[in-house]
Amino acid sequence: MTPMTTTSESRSEPNRREAIGGAAAGLLALLAGFKSAHAEGKTLKVGLIMPNYDQLRWRNADQAFFEKEAAKLGMQVLAQSSNANEALQASQVENMLTQGIDVLVLTPVNANAATGLVRKAKAANVPVINYNFLINNADVVCFLGRDATEMGEKIAKAAVEAHPKGNYIIAAGEESTSVARETRQGFLNVLKPHLDSGAIKIVSDQFNKNWSTDTARAQVENALTKNNNDIAVALCGNDGTAYGAIQSLSEKSCSGQSSKEDHDGSGVEEGLR
């Protein structure tokens, strides 16, 4: 196996944090507008539903920032995680509507299934702000998220700079989400000329349902086995898939020789130490 250096998305980390912070700040600005239009003296009650807490960013970055800043604006936030479960998310939306929320901020577990949740909220006269993962064909107030294609391109550029030749893995995220599809497309945009020249070869490329660590670990393990551990880079859709890559590489005793690049980046470097 060719010796390689261990990296994470640290090169892209400032951009990642700026993107999350910018989207969250935009969300708060939008809610401030709702608050100003709300009945005087009444607290704006906001339902905030994250897709899961398995990925550190949802609790530690997005939700934490939102709750802190919303409190400064005098808003009441009801926050929950759906544990990557579509049925649970549907139940949470219904419960929040029953509790009388004024606005729903929703990051869907499944972008297709969530269309029905938006319809339920609208029927209850509750506007929905779609956050981070685009809900398909839904009547939402707006969509707030980062440019996933650009993020994917930046991650792939960093990988190619470190490893301009060799076998690559793409461990993408949940296919139903725009973020997973666009991040993967960003990877491919950068890799295309290197693929065409034969300098880089993609030996494994798949989406991983619910951004699963376990399926990503199995994907990387299979790629390592089929290619005699000769892998230069694993491009990962987020922290969850990156953790799976790290675990597989560690089991193969080559975590110090592999390059892992991911979309989120929070906690990945810690996993490499």
C-alpha positions in Angstrom: 0.0 0.0 0.0 1.3 3.4 -0.9 2.1 5.6 2.2 -0.3 8.5 2.6 -0.9 11.2 5.1 -4.0 11.4 7.3 -6.2 14.4 6.8 -9.7 15.6 7.6 -11.8 18.5 6.4 -9.7 20.9 8.5 -8.8 22.7 5.3 -12.5 23.5 4.7 -13.5 23.9 8.4 -13.6 27.7 8.5 -15.8 27.7 5.4 -18.0 25.0 6.9 -18.5 27.0 10.1 -19.2 30.2 8.2 -21.8 28.4 6.0 -23.6 26.9 9.0 -23.4 30.2 10.9 -24.6 32.1 7.9 -27.6 29.8 7.3 -28.5 29.9 11.0 -28.2 33.7 11.1 -30.4 33.9 8.1 -33.0 31.7 9.8 -33.0 33.9 12.9 -33.3 37.1 10.8 -36.4 35.5 9.1 -37.9 34.5 12.5 -37.3 38.0 13.8 -39.5 39.2 11.0 -42.2 36.8 12.1 -41.8 38.0 15.7 -42.3 41.6 14.7 -45.5 40.7 12.9 -46.7 38.6 15.8 -49.3 39.8 18.3 -47.8 42.3 20.7 -46.9 40.8 24.0 -47.1 37.2 22.8 -44.0 35.0 22.7 -43.3 33.5 19.3 -43.2 29.7 19.8 -40.9 28.0 17.3 -40.7 24.3 16.6 -37.2 23.2 15.6 -36.8 19.6 14.4 -33.3 18.3 13.6 -33.0 15.0 11.7 -30.8 13.3 14.3 -28.2 13.8 17.0 -25.8 11.1 15.7 -24.1 13.8 13.7 -22.6 16.2 16.2 -23.3 19.3 14.2 -27.1 19.1 14.7 -27.0 19.4 18.5 -23.7 21.1 19.0 -23.7 23.7 16.2 -27.0 24.3 14.5 -29.4 23.8 17.4 -27.1 25.3 20.0 -26.5 28.4 18.0 -30.2 28.8 17.2 -31.4 28.3 20.8 -28.9 30.8 22.2 -29.7 33.5 19.7 -33.5 32.8 19.7 -33.5 33.3 23.5 -31.9 36.8 23.0 -34.9 37.6 20.8 -37.4 36.4 23.3 -38.6 33.4 21.4 -39.6 30.1 22.8 -38.0 27.1 21.1 -39.3 23.6 21.2 -36.4 21.5 19.8 -36.4 17.8 19.0 -34.4 15.2 17.1 -36.0 12.7 14.9 -33.3 10.0 15.3 -33.3 9.5 11.5 -36.8 8.0 11.8 -39.4 9.2 9.3 -42.4 8.0 11.4 -41.0 9.7 14.5 -40.5 13.0 12.7 -44.1 12.8 11.5 -45.3 12.3 15.1 -43.1 15.2 16.3 -44.6 17.5 13.7 -48.1 16.6 14.8 -47.3 17.0 18.5 -45.7 20.4 17.9 -48.8 21.6 16.0 -50.9 20.4 18.9 -48.7 22.4 21.3 -49.6 25.5 19.3 -46.3 26.4 17.6 -46.3 29.6 15.5 -43.6 28.6 13.1 -42.0 25.2 12.2 -38.3 24.9 11.3 -37.8 21.5 9.7 -34.8 19.6 8.5 -36.3 16.5 7.0 -35.2 12.9 7.6 -36.6 12.1 4.1 -37.0 15.0 1.7 -39.8 13.2 -0.2 -41.9 12.1 2.8 -41.5 15.6 4.4 -43.8 17.1 1.7 -46.8 15.6 3.6 -45.6 17.2 6.8 -45.4 20.6 5.2 -49.0 20.1 4.0 -50.2 19.3 7.6 -48.5 22.4 9.0 -50.0 24.6 6.3 -53.5 23.1 7.0 -52.9 24.2 10.6 -51.9 27.7 9.4 -48.3 27.2 10.6 -45.6 28.4 8.2 -42.7 26.1 7.5 -39.1 27.1 7.1 -37.1 24.4 5.3 -33.6 24.1 6.8 -30.5 22.5 5.2 -32.0 19.6 3.4 -34.4 20.7 0.6 -37.9 19.3 0.8 -39.1 18.3 -2.6 -42.1 20.1 -4.1 -43.2 21.7 -0.8 -45.0 25.0 -0.1 -42.5 26.4 2.4 -41.8 30.0 3.3 -38.2 29.5 2.2 -35.3 27.2 2.1 -32.1 28.0 4.0 -28.9 26.1 3.4 -25.4 26.2 2.2 -24.1 25.6 -1.3 -23.4 21.9 -1.1 -22.0 21.7 -4.6 -19.4 24.3 -3.8 -18.5 22.6 -0.5 -18.0 19.3 -2.3 -15.8 21.0 -4.8 -13.6 22.6 -2.1 -13.3 19.3 -0.3 -12.3 17.4 -3.5 -9.8 20.1 -4.5 -8.1 19.7 -1.1 -8.0 15.9 -1.6 -6.6 16.2 -5.1 -3.9 18.6 -3.9 -2.8 16.0 -1.3 -3.2 13.0 -3.5 -3.3 13.8 -7.3 -3.1 10.1 -8.1 -4.6 6.9 -6.8 -7.8 5.1 -5.9 -10.7 7.1 -4.5 -13.8 6.2 -2.6 -17.0 8.4 -2.6 -19.1 7.6 0.5 -22.0 9.9 -0.1 -24.9 10.6 2.2 -28.7 10.1 2.1 -29.7 10.1 -1.6 -33.1 11.7 -1.0 -31.5 14.9 0.3 -30.3 17.6 -2.0 -27.2 18.1 0.1 -25.9 14.5 -0.5 -26.6 14.6 -4.2 -25.0 18.1 -4.7 -22.0 17.3 -2.5 -21.3 14.2 -4.6 -21.7 16.3 -7.8 -19.2 18.8 -6.4 -16.7 15.9 -5.9 -17.2 14.7 -9.4 -16.9 18.2 -10.9 -13.4 18.5 -9.6 -12.4 14.8 -10.1 -13.6 14.6 -13.8 -10.4 15.8 -15.5 -8.3 13.5 -13.3 -10.6 10.6 -14.0 -10.4 11.3 -17.7 -6.6 11.3 -17.6 -6.5 8.1 -15.6 -4.6 9.7 -12.7 -7.5 9.0 -10.3 -9.8 6.1 -10.3 -13.1 5.8 -8.3 -13.2 2.3 -7.0 -16.3 2.7 -4.9 -19.1 5.2 -5.2 -22.4 4.9 -3.3 -25.0 6.8 -1.3 -25.5 5.7 2.3 -29.1 5.7 3.6 -29.6 8.0 6.6 -25.9 9.0 6.4 -25.2 5.7 8.1 -21.8 5.1 9.7 -22.3 1.4 9.5 -23.0 1.2 5.7 -20.2 3.6 5.0 -17.8 1.5 7.1 -18.9 -1.6 5.1 -18.5 0.3 1.8 -14.9 1.3 2.7 -14.0 -2.1 4.1 -15.2 -3.8 0.9 -13.2 -1.3 -1.3 -10.1 -1.9 0.8 -10.4 -5.6 0.4 -11.0 -5.5 -3.3 -8.1 -3.2 -3.9 -5.6 -4.8 -1.5 -5.8 -1.8 0.8 -4.6 0.5 -2.0 -6.9 3.5 -1.3 -5.6 7.1 -1.6 -8.7 9.1 -0.5 -12.2 8.5 0.9 -14.4 11.5 0.1 -17.3 11.4 2.6 -20.7 13.1 2.6 -20.6 14.1 6.3 -19.3 13.2 9.7 -21.3 10.0 10.0 -19.9 8.5 6.8 -16.4 9.8 7.6 -16.6 8.0 11.0 -17.4 4.8 9.1 -14.4 5.3 6.9 -12.2 5.9 9.9 -13.4 2.8 11.6 -12.8 0.6 8.6 -9.3 2.0 8.0 -8.5 1.6 11.7 -9.5 -2.0 11.5 -7.2 -2.4 8.6 -4.4 -0.7 10.6 -4.0 2.0 8.0 -5.8 5.0 9.6 -2.5 6.9 9.7 -2.0 6.3 5.9 -5.4 7.4 4.6 -7.0 10.6 3.6 -10.6 11.2 4.7 -12.4 14.4 3.5 -15.9 15.1 4.6 -18.6 17.7 4.4 -19.2 18.5 8.1 -15.8 18.0 9.6 -16.9 18.5 13.3 -15.3 15.8 15.4 -13.5 14.0 12.6 -10.0 15.1 13.6 -10.7 13.9 17.1 -11.6 10.5 15.6 -8.3 10.4 13.8 -6.2 10.9 16.9 
